[in-house]
């Protein structure tokens, strides 16, 4: 039961982490481009 719950939790958390990563990387890339 715990394993299944963990898998479901990961399936819910992974897309959130991806969205956060993109929202954090995009502005960083724009800042780097302007600085360079």
Number of C-alpha atoms within 10 A of each C-alpha: 6 7 8 9 10 11 12 11 11 13 11 11 11 11 11 11 12 11 11 11 11 11 11 11 12 11 11 12 11 11 11 10 9 8 7 6
